[in-house]
Structures are given as C-alpha cells and as structure tokens.
Amino acid sequence: MIPIEARTLATDIATYVTSRRTLLAFVILGCFSLVFGALALAFPHYEWDLFAYLANATHMAGLTPPDGLHAHVYEVVRESVPVSVYEWLVGPDKRDVLLQDPEAFRQTVAFFYDTRVIYTAILAAALKLGIDPVFASYLIPALCAVASIFLLFRLIPDVTPPWSLLVALPFICFACGLMNVARLATPDSLATLTTIALYALLLRGQVSALLVLLPLSVLVRSDLLVLAGFFHLYFLVTQRASRSYVVISGITTVACYLILTKVIFEADAWSSLIGYNFGDKPTHPDTYVFDISFGSYLSYLNEGLLSLSYNPMFFVFCMMCVMGISFYSSRFVFGKVQTSITQRHADLLFLLVSSAGYVALHFLLFPVIWIRFFAAQYSMVAVVVIWTAMMIMAERNYSDREDMDLFTK
C-alpha cells in the first residue's frame, strides 16, 4: 500500500506539471533545439554551392575587390574545411575548371545563385560583423531550422499543445528534412522557415501581414512565387480580404519576381535551368545554348518519376496528405446536414491541399524530389495530421459521455 505522504507528493508533482505544462513543453523543446542545432553545426554537409553564396555575400558586403573575389573565396574555404573536403569540392566534374578560371566561376555564380538576395544579405551582414565566413554559412541555416522547429510546435494556435505533438516533433524534424536543410549552406532553410511562417500567420488570421509579406517571399527563393499564387487564389475564393488588396499583393508579387529575375540579375530562362541540371553543365554558361525540346523534357520528367522509388518520404507525405484531406473534407462528403465550418478548419484544409499542390506543381516545373525543396511541406503536413489524429482520439476517449469510446459509434 502506497503511504499517504508518497501519494500526496505525487499529487503535488502532477498538479505542478499540469499547471506549468506549457512552460515545461517549451523548456523541453528548447533543449531539443539546442541539441538539434549543435548536431547541424557539428556535421555540415559540404557542397560547391558554398563557394557561390560566399562570393555573392562577400561582394555585397564590399569586403573584397571584384577582381580578387575568386581567389579570396577559394582561400577562405580552403582554410576553413578539412583538406579532404576541400580536395573533393575542387575536384573533377568540371569543378577544377571553376578553380582555375575566374571567368568560368563568375558566369556559373551569376547563372544560378544571384537571385537569393535575402539569404545573401543576411550572410553579408554576418561577414561584416567579423564572423568566420564558412561558419556563418552554416550558422544561418541552423538558426533558421531551429526557428522552424518552434514555429512547427506552435503552428496550430492552441492554449495547450498536445504532449503527443511534442513527442512526435523530433521524429518529424529528422524525417521530414529539417536536418537536411540545417546542414546545407544554402537558402533552403530560410525558405523552409519563410513557408512555415506564412502558414502560421494564416492560422492566426494575420491576412493583412500575409499580403504584405508574400511579395517579399520571392526574394528568399524565386520558386516561392508558386506558393504565393496558392495563397492569393485562396484569399480571392474565400474573400478573407478585400479583393483589391489581394490583387495588388498578387501584382506586386509578380512584379518583384520579374524585376528580380529580368531586370536586376537577368536570370536565365526555365529551359536553361532544366538543361543545366539535367543535361550538360558547361563551365561558361553565358555562351552556351540550352536546347530543350518537349521530348527531352518528358525524358527528364520520366527520370524524376523513376527517382521517386528512392524517396520513401515522398510516399509518406502523400499518405499523410490523403489522411489529412480526408479528415477535413469528410463532413462535406458524408455530412447529412451542410453546416458552416470554422476558419481554422478551412485554413488547415488549405494547408494540406496547397502543400500537395505545391509539391506537384514544383515537380512538374523542376522534376526532382529533393527533400530540401519540400522540408516545410513535409513537416507541416505531418504536424497537422498528427495533431488532428490526437484531437480526434482525445475527443472519443476522454469525452464526458460515459458510453463514448474509440471503437464505439
């Protein structure tokens, strides 16, 4: 028999935990985030992109004359990474040409990397503060990934988030690509944070702020133009905001994209990006003509479809999208009486549908299923489906009705 003192102490502890559960949840989340960020910084994923973004940031910060930029960037990376890593980064597959030829390096950087201006500006600010360039290149994505974790935990506004979501969140972070983007010296982690933040604002009813921020999202990564289109269409259909404001925001978004890609940087056409990534990778892309026919595009699309078999997370994402959309649309199909739905219900259904639509449309435009492009969609859908499933089970198992159980009608 348990002594009265022990039972009293257990009751006091349980009462304290219950009254402080939100604070304790954030303490646990903070500890996990520290470990997550430390792991990302301890095991960075080195790619050649590091040279390109460092070159753009160094140029923006005005730390090196343009004619010395090539030598400076390679010297900085050589001094900061292990010898074996540096030898691999400047090794074969035409990367040795970029090491030896400053003009080839300049053309390659201008061809593919100039338009990520917000990431470049943040990195340039870090360089001007005196932070080691290579460390800063990985610190920014790690911090963005940690911020994404906190946003995911509070993605769905709720006074007391289910503890089951807190338990599931570490698995979501590792399985859905947050660690992948945290370890890359690219804007992908910032794009992930931006995407999650846009949906978080939507779920909090901050439509005016969204309409202002959507045009800026294309400055993070230009393919977020597709995501902005989904938001503008949703606002037009649901009339969440004045049509004139939505139209102005949409026109501004397209204008930002065109000014960025056609005026400021003169970015290459879609056919050039497809040809560069799937065909030849010329060391001097300014003088190379990428001839992409409909047949060659279909072959690239087929190659991308075949690669899906090596990406099980994509099929898990599809399964969760089907589950989530079924949860939130079943009342329209099976409901006996058509009743109004809450705004949160509609917004979560939009999140699920638009996430699936974004992945599908992005794949058609650029037929690869790299997890770094879709870490936000993968993780948000997982959070929504798990949260919804927990709420359904809690309602059925812990209802005030004594005859209510998980397996009863």
KELUMRO-475582 format. One record per residue (C-alpha): residue number from 0; residue in three letters; x, y, z. Coordinates in steps of 0.001 Angstrom, whole numbers. Layout:
KELUMRO-475582
{i:NUM, aa:ALA, x:X, y:Y, z:Z} .
...
This chain:
KELUMRO-475582
{i:0, aa:MET, x:0, y:0, z:0} .
{i:1, aa:ILE, x:1354, y:3441, z:-1008} .
{i:2, aa:PRO, x:1963, y:5722, z:2004} .
{i:3, aa:ILE, x:-194, y:8825, z:2249} .
{i:4, aa:GLU, x:2904, y:11064, z:2121} .
{i:5, aa:ALA, x:4038, y:9499, z:-1187} .
{i:6, aa:ARG, x:593, y:9852, z:-2699} .
{i:7, aa:THR, x:447, y:13486, z:-1604} .
{i:8, aa:LEU, x:3872, y:14197, z:-3108} .
{i:9, aa:ALA, x:2884, y:12506, z:-6385} .
{i:10, aa:THR, x:-327, y:14545, z:-6476} .
{i:11, aa:ASP, x:1590, y:17767, z:-5851} .
{i:12, aa:ILE, x:4060, y:16957, z:-8632} .
{i:13, aa:ALA, x:1252, y:16095, z:-11044} .
{i:14, aa:THR, x:-573, y:19317, z:-10169} .
{i:15, aa:TYR, x:2576, y:21393, z:-10690} .
{i:16, aa:VAL, x:3340, y:19732, z:-14039} .
{i:17, aa:THR, x:-235, y:20273, z:-15208} .
{i:18, aa:SER, x:-219, y:23935, z:-14228} .
{i:19, aa:ARG, x:3162, y:24535, z:-15874} .
{i:20, aa:ARG, x:2823, y:22222, z:-18860} .
{i:21, aa:THR, x:3211, y:24941, z:-21498} .
{i:22, aa:LEU, x:6368, y:26276, z:-19842} .
{i:23, aa:LEU, x:7774, y:22755, z:-19427} .
{i:24, aa:ALA, x:6963, y:21984, z:-23042} .
{i:25, aa:PHE, x:8996, y:24981, z:-24202} .
{i:26, aa:VAL, x:11879, y:24033, z:-21890} .
{i:27, aa:ILE, x:11955, y:20530, z:-23372} .
{i:28, aa:LEU, x:11617, y:21984, z:-26867} .
{i:29, aa:GLY, x:14453, y:24407, z:-26167} .
{i:30, aa:CYS, x:16758, y:21599, z:-25029} .
{i:31, aa:PHE, x:15950, y:19587, z:-28143} .
{i:32, aa:SER, x:16524, y:22620, z:-30351} .
{i:33, aa:LEU, x:19961, y:23207, z:-28821} .
{i:34, aa:VAL, x:20931, y:19610, z:-29493} .
{i:35, aa:PHE, x:19475, y:19821, z:-32998} .
{i:36, aa:GLY, x:21379, y:22999, z:-33817} .
{i:37, aa:ALA, x:24614, y:21633, z:-32357} .
{i:38, aa:LEU, x:24324, y:18484, z:-34475} .
{i:39, aa:ALA, x:23706, y:20531, z:-37623} .
{i:40, aa:LEU, x:26795, y:22673, z:-36984} .
{i:41, aa:ALA, x:28935, y:19696, z:-35975} .
{i:42, aa:PHE, x:28142, y:17751, z:-39153} .
{i:43, aa:PRO, x:27744, y:20248, z:-42009} .
{i:44, aa:HIS, x:27038, y:18963, z:-45499} .
{i:45, aa:TYR, x:29633, y:20466, z:-47827} .
{i:46, aa:GLU, x:28624, y:21261, z:-51405} .
{i:47, aa:TRP, x:30068, y:23505, z:-54114} .
{i:48, aa:ASP, x:27193, y:25950, z:-53503} .
{i:49, aa:LEU, x:29243, y:27188, z:-50542} .
{i:50, aa:PHE, x:31667, y:28968, z:-52908} .
{i:51, aa:ALA, x:28889, y:30658, z:-54879} .
{i:52, aa:TYR, x:26940, y:32075, z:-51946} .
{i:53, aa:LEU, x:30114, y:33187, z:-50184} .
{i:54, aa:ALA, x:31175, y:35004, z:-53349} .
{i:55, aa:ASN, x:27854, y:36839, z:-53597} .
{i:56, aa:ALA, x:27811, y:37723, z:-49893} .
{i:57, aa:THR, x:31430, y:38911, z:-49918} .
{i:58, aa:HIS, x:30707, y:41060, z:-52958} .
{i:59, aa:MET, x:27551, y:42505, z:-51354} .
{i:60, aa:ALA, x:29460, y:43284, z:-48152} .
{i:61, aa:GLY, x:32168, y:45055, z:-50166} .
{i:62, aa:LEU, x:34943, y:43198, z:-48364} .
{i:63, aa:THR, x:36961, y:42283, z:-51447} .
{i:64, aa:PRO, x:37515, y:43965, z:-54839} .
{i:65, aa:PRO, x:35659, y:42168, z:-57669} .
{i:66, aa:ASP, x:38882, y:41139, z:-59410} .
{i:67, aa:GLY, x:40106, y:39406, z:-56245} .
{i:68, aa:LEU, x:36821, y:37747, z:-55298} .
{i:69, aa:HIS, x:37539, y:34371, z:-56889} .
{i:70, aa:ALA, x:40892, y:33876, z:-55173} .
{i:71, aa:HIS, x:39569, y:35203, z:-51854} .
{i:72, aa:VAL, x:36605, y:32810, z:-51694} .
{i:73, aa:TYR, x:38651, y:29737, z:-52523} .
{i:74, aa:GLU, x:41292, y:30716, z:-49988} .
{i:75, aa:VAL, x:38666, y:31240, z:-47257} .
{i:76, aa:VAL, x:37110, y:27833, z:-47876} .
{i:77, aa:ARG, x:40494, y:26115, z:-48114} .
{i:78, aa:GLU, x:41484, y:27440, z:-44689} .
{i:79, aa:SER, x:38163, y:26517, z:-43040} .
{i:80, aa:VAL, x:37312, y:23000, z:-44184} .
{i:81, aa:PRO, x:39225, y:19713, z:-43844} .
{i:82, aa:VAL, x:41812, y:19046, z:-46547} .
{i:83, aa:SER, x:39962, y:16008, z:-47865} .
{i:84, aa:VAL, x:36737, y:18014, z:-48134} .
{i:85, aa:TYR, x:38432, y:20854, z:-49998} .
{i:86, aa:GLU, x:40042, y:18427, z:-52442} .
{i:87, aa:TRP, x:36631, y:16931, z:-53127} .
{i:88, aa:LEU, x:34977, y:20348, z:-53559} .
{i:89, aa:VAL, x:37505, y:21464, z:-56176} .
{i:90, aa:GLY, x:37927, y:18017, z:-57721} .
{i:91, aa:PRO, x:36780, y:16667, z:-61078} .
{i:92, aa:ASP, x:33365, y:17010, z:-62743} .
{i:93, aa:LYS, x:34407, y:20423, z:-64132} .
{i:94, aa:ARG, x:34817, y:21932, z:-60653} .
{i:95, aa:ASP, x:38561, y:22050, z:-61230} .
{i:96, aa:VAL, x:37910, y:24406, z:-64148} .
{i:97, aa:LEU, x:35998, y:26753, z:-61849} .
{i:98, aa:LEU, x:39011, y:26732, z:-59526} .
{i:99, aa:GLN, x:41426, y:27685, z:-62293} .
{i:100, aa:ASP, x:39277, y:30062, z:-64356} .
{i:101, aa:PRO, x:37822, y:33157, z:-62590} .
{i:102, aa:GLU, x:35581, y:33939, z:-65575} .
{i:103, aa:ALA, x:34039, y:30450, z:-65522} .
{i:104, aa:PHE, x:33445, y:30907, z:-61793} .
{i:105, aa:ARG, x:31812, y:34309, z:-62323} .
{i:106, aa:GLN, x:29485, y:33026, z:-65044} .
{i:107, aa:THR, x:28424, y:29982, z:-63008} .
{i:108, aa:VAL, x:27674, y:32071, z:-59916} .
{i:109, aa:ALA, x:25690, y:34615, z:-61925} .
{i:110, aa:PHE, x:23819, y:31856, z:-63758} .
{i:111, aa:PHE, x:22277, y:30099, z:-60776} .
{i:112, aa:TYR, x:22861, y:31867, z:-57460} .
{i:113, aa:ASP, x:22278, y:35617, z:-57688} .
{i:114, aa:THR, x:18532, y:35813, z:-57047} .
{i:115, aa:ARG, x:18537, y:34567, z:-53411} .
{i:116, aa:VAL, x:19073, y:38110, z:-52216} .
{i:117, aa:ILE, x:17708, y:37877, z:-48650} .
{i:118, aa:TYR, x:19940, y:34942, z:-47726} .
{i:119, aa:THR, x:22867, y:36691, z:-49387} .
{i:120, aa:ALA, x:22139, y:39897, z:-47444} .
{i:121, aa:ILE, x:21960, y:38036, z:-44106} .
{i:122, aa:LEU, x:25226, y:36254, z:-44864} .
{i:123, aa:ALA, x:26839, y:39543, z:-45925} .
{i:124, aa:ALA, x:25770, y:41125, z:-42625} .
{i:125, aa:ALA, x:27340, y:38219, z:-40730} .
{i:126, aa:LEU, x:30595, y:38687, z:-42659} .
{i:127, aa:LYS, x:30666, y:42408, z:-41871} .
{i:128, aa:LEU, x:30276, y:41519, z:-38188} .
{i:129, aa:GLY, x:33504, y:39544, z:-38456} .
{i:130, aa:ILE, x:32026, y:36036, z:-38187} .
{i:131, aa:ASP, x:34051, y:33360, z:-39934} .
{i:132, aa:PRO, x:32592, y:33103, z:-43460} .
{i:133, aa:VAL, x:32255, y:29316, z:-43629} .
{i:134, aa:PHE, x:30901, y:29082, z:-40088} .
{i:135, aa:ALA, x:28386, y:31860, z:-40849} .
{i:136, aa:SER, x:27288, y:29990, z:-43981} .
{i:137, aa:TYR, x:26195, y:27066, z:-41807} .
{i:138, aa:LEU, x:25136, y:29021, z:-38728} .
{i:139, aa:ILE, x:22356, y:30855, z:-40592} .
{i:140, aa:PRO, x:20654, y:27688, z:-41910} .
{i:141, aa:ALA, x:20967, y:26030, z:-38498} .
{i:142, aa:LEU, x:19310, y:29006, z:-36769} .
{i:143, aa:CYS, x:16547, y:29073, z:-39387} .
{i:144, aa:ALA, x:15906, y:25361, z:-38833} .
{i:145, aa:VAL, x:15724, y:25852, z:-35054} .
{i:146, aa:ALA, x:13253, y:28701, z:-35547} .
{i:147, aa:SER, x:11232, y:26411, z:-37821} .
{i:148, aa:ILE, x:11016, y:23847, z:-35015} .
{i:149, aa:PHE, x:9464, y:26393, z:-32650} .
{i:150, aa:LEU, x:7050, y:27547, z:-35333} .
{i:151, aa:LEU, x:6007, y:23975, z:-36054} .
{i:152, aa:PHE, x:5286, y:23408, z:-32375} .
{i:153, aa:ARG, x:3025, y:26460, z:-32341} .
{i:154, aa:LEU, x:1815, y:26149, z:-35911} .
{i:155, aa:ILE, x:-1773, y:25458, z:-34861} .
{i:156, aa:PRO, x:-2864, y:28099, z:-32328} .
{i:157, aa:ASP, x:-3817, y:26307, z:-29145} .
{i:158, aa:VAL, x:-3555, y:27180, z:-25492} .
{i:159, aa:THR, x:-2137, y:23798, z:-24510} .
{i:160, aa:PRO, x:-453, y:21930, z:-27375} .
{i:161, aa:PRO, x:-845, y:18161, z:-27058} .
{i:162, aa:TRP, x:2149, y:16490, z:-25461} .
{i:163, aa:SER, x:1900, y:13856, z:-28166} .
{i:164, aa:LEU, x:2926, y:16529, z:-30700} .
{i:165, aa:LEU, x:5949, y:17413, z:-28572} .
{i:166, aa:VAL, x:6938, y:13738, z:-28501} .
{i:167, aa:ALA, x:6454, y:13384, z:-32259} .
{i:168, aa:LEU, x:8236, y:16613, z:-33208} .
{i:169, aa:PRO, x:11829, y:15292, z:-33011} .
{i:170, aa:PHE, x:10906, y:12466, z:-35385} .
{i:171, aa:ILE, x:9244, y:14956, z:-37726} .
{i:172, aa:CYS, x:12329, y:17197, z:-37718} .
{i:173, aa:PHE, x:14678, y:14393, z:-38712} .
{i:174, aa:ALA, x:12362, y:12529, z:-41085} .
{i:175, aa:CYS, x:10859, y:15486, z:-42935} .
{i:176, aa:GLY, x:14049, y:17262, z:-43978} .
{i:177, aa:LEU, x:14705, y:19941, z:-41357} .
{i:178, aa:MET, x:18076, y:18431, z:-40504} .
{i:179, aa:ASN, x:18886, y:18214, z:-44209} .
{i:180, aa:VAL, x:18347, y:21940, z:-44800} .
{i:181, aa:ALA, x:20016, y:22841, z:-41497} .
{i:182, aa:ARG, x:23268, y:21226, z:-42689} .
{i:183, aa:LEU, x:23361, y:22941, z:-46093} .
{i:184, aa:ALA, x:24983, y:26327, z:-46749} .
{i:185, aa:THR, x:22070, y:27332, z:-48990} .
{i:186, aa:PRO, x:18880, y:29452, z:-48697} .
{i:187, aa:ASP, x:16731, y:26304, z:-48372} .
{i:188, aa:SER, x:16495, y:26501, z:-44586} .
{i:189, aa:LEU, x:15466, y:30159, z:-44801} .
{i:190, aa:ALA, x:12872, y:29226, z:-47448} .
{i:191, aa:THR, x:11571, y:26494, z:-45134} .
{i:192, aa:LEU, x:11239, y:28968, z:-42259} .
{i:193, aa:THR, x:9540, y:31501, z:-44537} .
{i:194, aa:THR, x:6997, y:28950, z:-45766} .
{i:195, aa:ILE, x:6109, y:27766, z:-42255} .
{i:196, aa:ALA, x:5860, y:31379, z:-41066} .
{i:197, aa:LEU, x:3405, y:32238, z:-43863} .
{i:198, aa:TYR, x:1093, y:29401, z:-42873} .
{i:199, aa:ALA, x:1458, y:30267, z:-39179} .
{i:200, aa:LEU, x:302, y:33808, z:-39947} .
{i:201, aa:LEU, x:-2646, y:32414, z:-41884} .
{i:202, aa:LEU, x:-3723, y:30193, z:-38993} .
{i:203, aa:ARG, x:-3604, y:33243, z:-36713} .
{i:204, aa:GLY, x:-5760, y:35303, z:-39045} .
{i:205, aa:GLN, x:-2992, y:37764, z:-39939} .
{i:206, aa:VAL, x:-4121, y:38131, z:-43546} .
{i:207, aa:SER, x:-3008, y:41762, z:-43897} .
{i:208, aa:ALA, x:530, y:40869, z:-42840} .
{i:209, aa:LEU, x:479, y:37944, z:-45267} .
{i:210, aa:LEU, x:-476, y:40142, z:-48200} .
{i:211, aa:VAL, x:2489, y:42382, z:-47397} .
{i:212, aa:LEU, x:4981, y:39545, z:-46926} .
{i:213, aa:LEU, x:4020, y:37385, z:-49911} .
{i:214, aa:PRO, x:5762, y:39682, z:-52453} .
{i:215, aa:LEU, x:8926, y:39542, z:-50337} .
{i:216, aa:SER, x:8922, y:35740, z:-50266} .
{i:217, aa:VAL, x:10197, y:35543, z:-53849} .
{i:218, aa:LEU, x:13355, y:37327, z:-52669} .
{i:219, aa:VAL, x:14073, y:34349, z:-50409} .
{i:220, aa:ARG, x:13828, y:31796, z:-53198} .
{i:221, aa:SER, x:12206, y:32572, z:-56516} .
{i:222, aa:ASP, x:10198, y:29338, z:-56701} .
{i:223, aa:LEU, x:8120, y:30587, z:-53747} .
{i:224, aa:LEU, x:6219, y:32505, z:-56420} .
{i:225, aa:VAL, x:4224, y:29275, z:-56841} .
{i:226, aa:LEU, x:3362, y:29219, z:-53134} .
{i:227, aa:ALA, x:2340, y:32888, z:-53213} .
{i:228, aa:GLY, x:-24, y:32069, z:-56062} .
{i:229, aa:PHE, x:-1813, y:29471, z:-53931} .
{i:230, aa:PHE, x:-2287, y:31997, z:-51115} .
{i:231, aa:HIS, x:-3635, y:34707, z:-53416} .
{i:232, aa:LEU, x:-6060, y:32286, z:-55052} .
{i:233, aa:TYR, x:-7284, y:31128, z:-51626} .
{i:234, aa:PHE, x:-7886, y:34682, z:-50468} .
{i:235, aa:LEU, x:-9783, y:35508, z:-53650} .
{i:236, aa:VAL, x:-12029, y:32450, z:-53346} .
{i:237, aa:THR, x:-12725, y:32800, z:-49618} .
{i:238, aa:GLN, x:-12864, y:36603, z:-49636} .
{i:239, aa:ARG, x:-10759, y:36755, z:-46473} .
{i:240, aa:ALA, x:-9565, y:40194, z:-47529} .
{i:241, aa:SER, x:-10593, y:42937, z:-49893} .
{i:242, aa:ARG, x:-10279, y:41762, z:-53493} .
{i:243, aa:SER, x:-8406, y:44933, z:-54386} .
{i:244, aa:TYR, x:-5815, y:44272, z:-51680} .
{i:245, aa:VAL, x:-5372, y:40679, z:-52829} .
{i:246, aa:VAL, x:-4991, y:41752, z:-56463} .
{i:247, aa:ILE, x:-2482, y:44458, z:-55504} .
{i:248, aa:SER, x:-478, y:41934, z:-53480} .
{i:249, aa:GLY, x:-560, y:39453, z:-56363} .
{i:250, aa:ILE, x:551, y:42019, z:-58932} .
{i:251, aa:THR, x:3300, y:43207, z:-56584} .
{i:252, aa:THR, x:4487, y:39626, z:-56104} .
{i:253, aa:VAL, x:4745, y:39032, z:-59851} .
{i:254, aa:ALA, x:6422, y:42418, z:-60289} .
{i:255, aa:CYS, x:9012, y:41595, z:-57610} .
{i:256, aa:TYR, x:9736, y:38317, z:-59343} .
{i:257, aa:LEU, x:10117, y:39904, z:-62785} .
{i:258, aa:ILE, x:12237, y:42800, z:-61525} .
{i:259, aa:LEU, x:14453, y:40393, z:-59609} .
{i:260, aa:THR, x:14920, y:37868, z:-62406} .
{i:261, aa:LYS, x:14715, y:40030, z:-65513} .
{i:262, aa:VAL, x:15967, y:43481, z:-64526} .
{i:263, aa:ILE, x:18353, y:43270, z:-61582} .
{i:264, aa:PHE, x:20037, y:39947, z:-62277} .
{i:265, aa:GLU, x:18782, y:38901, z:-65718} .
{i:266, aa:ALA, x:18281, y:35332, z:-64572} .
{i:267, aa:ASP, x:18325, y:32608, z:-67192} .
{i:268, aa:ALA, x:15185, y:31080, z:-68613} .
{i:269, aa:TRP, x:13460, y:27978, z:-67293} .
{i:270, aa:SER, x:14858, y:25923, z:-70192} .
{i:271, aa:SER, x:18403, y:26878, z:-69205} .
{i:272, aa:LEU, x:17891, y:25793, z:-65597} .
{i:273, aa:ILE, x:16401, y:22482, z:-66729} .
{i:274, aa:GLY, x:19175, y:21956, z:-69281} .
{i:275, aa:TYR, x:21912, y:22820, z:-66790} .
{i:276, aa:ASN, x:20647, y:20492, z:-64070} .
{i:277, aa:PHE, x:19663, y:17532, z:-66237} .
{i:278, aa:GLY, x:21968, y:17838, z:-69213} .
{i:279, aa:ASP, x:25373, y:19381, z:-69743} .
{i:280, aa:LYS, x:26894, y:21576, z:-67053} .
{i:281, aa:PRO, x:29026, y:23982, z:-69080} .
{i:282, aa:THR, x:31713, y:25884, z:-67265} .
{i:283, aa:HIS, x:30831, y:29036, z:-69247} .
{i:284, aa:PRO, x:27009, y:29040, z:-69330} .
{i:285, aa:ASP, x:26796, y:32597, z:-70749} .
{i:286, aa:THR, x:27946, y:31348, z:-74153} .
{i:287, aa:TYR, x:26088, y:28021, z:-74091} .
{i:288, aa:VAL, x:22729, y:27460, z:-75757} .
{i:289, aa:PHE, x:20428, y:25024, z:-73919} .
{i:290, aa:ASP, x:18147, y:23355, z:-76438} .
{i:291, aa:ILE, x:15261, y:21781, z:-74525} .
{i:292, aa:SER, x:12610, y:20077, z:-76613} .
{i:293, aa:PHE, x:9303, y:18669, z:-75435} .
{i:294, aa:GLY, x:10723, y:15174, z:-75843} .
{i:295, aa:SER, x:13778, y:15931, z:-73719} .
{i:296, aa:TYR, x:11549, y:17455, z:-71031} .
{i:297, aa:LEU, x:9460, y:14267, z:-70987} .
{i:298, aa:SER, x:12645, y:12232, z:-70551} .
{i:299, aa:TYR, x:13673, y:14415, z:-67592} .
{i:300, aa:LEU, x:10179, y:14070, z:-66153} .
{i:301, aa:ASN, x:10365, y:10304, z:-66517} .
{i:302, aa:GLU, x:13761, y:10322, z:-64820} .
{i:303, aa:GLY, x:12281, y:12289, z:-61927} .
{i:304, aa:LEU, x:9341, y:9881, z:-61633} .
{i:305, aa:LEU, x:11699, y:6916, z:-61503} .
{i:306, aa:SER, x:13676, y:8607, z:-58735} .
{i:307, aa:LEU, x:10558, y:8626, z:-56537} .
{i:308, aa:SER, x:11169, y:4965, z:-55740} .
{i:309, aa:TYR, x:14323, y:6034, z:-53880} .
{i:310, aa:ASN, x:12500, y:8619, z:-51782} .
{i:311, aa:PRO, x:10162, y:6911, z:-49309} .
{i:312, aa:MET, x:9446, y:10203, z:-47509} .
{i:313, aa:PHE, x:7588, y:11401, z:-50596} .
{i:314, aa:PHE, x:5150, y:8499, z:-50335} .
{i:315, aa:VAL, x:4729, y:9073, z:-46589} .
{i:316, aa:PHE, x:3920, y:12697, z:-47430} .
{i:317, aa:CYS, x:1325, y:11581, z:-49992} .
{i:318, aa:MET, x:-233, y:9211, z:-47469} .
{i:319, aa:MET, x:-450, y:11942, z:-44834} .
{i:320, aa:CYS, x:-1948, y:14387, z:-47321} .
{i:321, aa:VAL, x:-4663, y:11857, z:-48171} .
{i:322, aa:MET, x:-5319, y:11234, z:-44476} .
{i:323, aa:GLY, x:-5424, y:14915, z:-43587} .
{i:324, aa:ILE, x:-7610, y:15946, z:-46505} .
{i:325, aa:SER, x:-9951, y:13059, z:-45654} .
{i:326, aa:PHE, x:-10182, y:14283, z:-42043} .
{i:327, aa:TYR, x:-11079, y:17824, z:-43042} .
{i:328, aa:SER, x:-13293, y:17164, z:-46062} .
{i:329, aa:SER, x:-15294, y:14160, z:-44834} .
{i:330, aa:ARG, x:-18118, y:16318, z:-43485} .
{i:331, aa:PHE, x:-18705, y:17684, z:-46991} .
{i:332, aa:VAL, x:-18997, y:14152, z:-48384} .
{i:333, aa:PHE, x:-20722, y:12254, z:-45580} .
{i:334, aa:GLY, x:-22448, y:15005, z:-43598} .
{i:335, aa:LYS, x:-26226, y:14764, z:-43540} .
{i:336, aa:VAL, x:-26658, y:18476, z:-42998} .
{i:337, aa:GLN, x:-24496, y:21125, z:-44620} .
{i:338, aa:THR, x:-23198, y:23316, z:-41824} .
{i:339, aa:SER, x:-20644, y:26086, z:-41741} .
{i:340, aa:ILE, x:-17071, y:25261, z:-40793} .
{i:341, aa:THR, x:-14676, y:27173, z:-38618} .
{i:342, aa:GLN, x:-11982, y:29370, z:-40110} .
{i:343, aa:ARG, x:-9279, y:27133, z:-38651} .
{i:344, aa:HIS, x:-10894, y:24125, z:-40307} .
{i:345, aa:ALA, x:-10810, y:25871, z:-43702} .
{i:346, aa:ASP, x:-7225, y:27104, z:-43212} .
{i:347, aa:LEU, x:-5925, y:23660, z:-42242} .
{i:348, aa:LEU, x:-7649, y:22117, z:-45242} .
{i:349, aa:PHE, x:-5998, y:24779, z:-47420} .
{i:350, aa:LEU, x:-2617, y:23984, z:-45852} .
{i:351, aa:LEU, x:-2991, y:20317, z:-46772} .
{i:352, aa:VAL, x:-4301, y:20909, z:-50294} .
{i:353, aa:SER, x:-1840, y:23689, z:-51134} .
{i:354, aa:SER, x:1112, y:21687, z:-49789} .
{i:355, aa:ALA, x:209, y:18779, z:-52053} .
{i:356, aa:GLY, x:-389, y:21174, z:-54950} .
{i:357, aa:TYR, x:2908, y:22981, z:-54406} .
{i:358, aa:VAL, x:4924, y:19749, z:-54399} .
{i:359, aa:ALA, x:3143, y:18517, z:-57545} .
{i:360, aa:LEU, x:3500, y:21783, z:-59469} .
{i:361, aa:HIS, x:7116, y:22280, z:-58362} .
{i:362, aa:PHE, x:7890, y:18761, z:-59592} .
{i:363, aa:LEU, x:6335, y:19494, z:-62991} .
{i:364, aa:LEU, x:8382, y:22681, z:-63328} .
{i:365, aa:PHE, x:11583, y:21159, z:-61970} .
{i:366, aa:PRO, x:11286, y:17344, z:-61960} .
{i:367, aa:VAL, x:13309, y:16454, z:-58895} .
{i:368, aa:ILE, x:12040, y:15441, z:-55477} .
{i:369, aa:TRP, x:14960, y:16727, z:-53391} .
{i:370, aa:ILE, x:13811, y:16910, z:-49794} .
{i:371, aa:ARG, x:15436, y:20326, z:-49306} .
{i:372, aa:PHE, x:12785, y:21878, z:-51555} .
{i:373, aa:PHE, x:9871, y:20413, z:-49591} .
{i:374, aa:ALA, x:11001, y:20239, z:-45959} .
{i:375, aa:ALA, x:8358, y:22802, z:-44983} .
{i:376, aa:GLN, x:5513, y:20971, z:-46718} .
{i:377, aa:TYR, x:6571, y:17573, z:-45389} .
{i:378, aa:SER, x:6888, y:18757, z:-41788} .
{i:379, aa:MET, x:3733, y:20911, z:-41717} .
{i:380, aa:VAL, x:1533, y:18152, z:-43113} .
{i:381, aa:ALA, x:2963, y:15708, z:-40554} .
{i:382, aa:VAL, x:2247, y:18154, z:-37718} .
{i:383, aa:VAL, x:-1322, y:18806, z:-38877} .
{i:384, aa:VAL, x:-2191, y:15141, z:-39379} .
{i:385, aa:ILE, x:-683, y:14035, z:-36050} .
{i:386, aa:TRP, x:-2319, y:16926, z:-34183} .
{i:387, aa:THR, x:-5686, y:16181, z:-35786} .
{i:388, aa:ALA, x:-5473, y:12459, z:-35070} .
{i:389, aa:MET, x:-4638, y:13167, z:-31419} .
{i:390, aa:MET, x:-7570, y:15565, z:-31109} .
{i:391, aa:ILE, x:-9954, y:13013, z:-32598} .
{i:392, aa:MET, x:-8751, y:10284, z:-30247} .
{i:393, aa:ALA, x:-8855, y:12594, z:-27246} .
{i:394, aa:GLU, x:-12435, y:13578, z:-28075} .
{i:395, aa:ARG, x:-13560, y:9979, z:-28398} .
{i:396, aa:ASN, x:-11716, y:8578, z:-25389} .
{i:397, aa:TYR, x:-11972, y:11402, z:-22883} .
{i:398, aa:SER, x:-15434, y:12739, z:-23576} .
{i:399, aa:ASP, x:-17774, y:13415, z:-20680} .
{i:400, aa:ARG, x:-20095, y:10811, z:-22129} .
{i:401, aa:GLU, x:-19533, y:7513, z:-20360} .
{i:402, aa:ASP, x:-20623, y:5477, z:-23378} .
{i:403, aa:MET, x:-18028, y:7114, z:-25670} .
{i:404, aa:ASP, x:-15017, y:5017, z:-26648} .
{i:405, aa:LEU, x:-12617, y:4823, z:-29586} .
{i:406, aa:PHE, x:-14344, y:1795, z:-31088} .
{i:407, aa:THR, x:-17965, y:2758, z:-30462} .
{i:408, aa:LYS, x:-20265, y:4607, z:-32808} .
